[in-house]
Amino acid sequence: MVTTETEIEQMTRALEAGADEYVMKPFTEALTDKLRLLGLLS
């Protein structure tokens, strides 16, 4: 899930509802890190 919501409560609700990941804007570096963890970037 990519969002502008930065509140911990929103993140918790999204993850409990089934989101696999939660990335907040600005997300350029965070998204790159997540893709590396998944092995999709080297």
N, C-alpha and C positions, 0 to 999 in steps of 0.2 A: 504494500500500500504506500503510495506517495501522496503526501498531503502538506498543507500549510499549518495544520493543527499541531501545536507543540506541547499541549498539556498532557501530563502523564496519564490522567484519567482517560483521555481520548485514545491514547496508545494502548492502554490496558483493555479498553472495551473492544478496540479493533482486533487485537490479538486473541481475546477470548471469543470473538465472533468468528474466528477462523483465518484471519490474515496470517500469512507466513512470515512476513517482514513488515516493518514500519519505518519509512524513511521520510524525514521532515525536510522541507525546503529551508535554506538552499541545500540541495542534495547532490551536487556534482561530486564532491569527494566521498561522501557517504555511499553514494550509488556505486562508484568505482570500487570502493572497499568491499561492498556486498557482492559485486560480480566476481571479484578476485576470490572471495571466500567460497563461492560456488564453483570455482574453476573455469569460469567463462572468460576471464581475462588473465593474461600472464604478466 
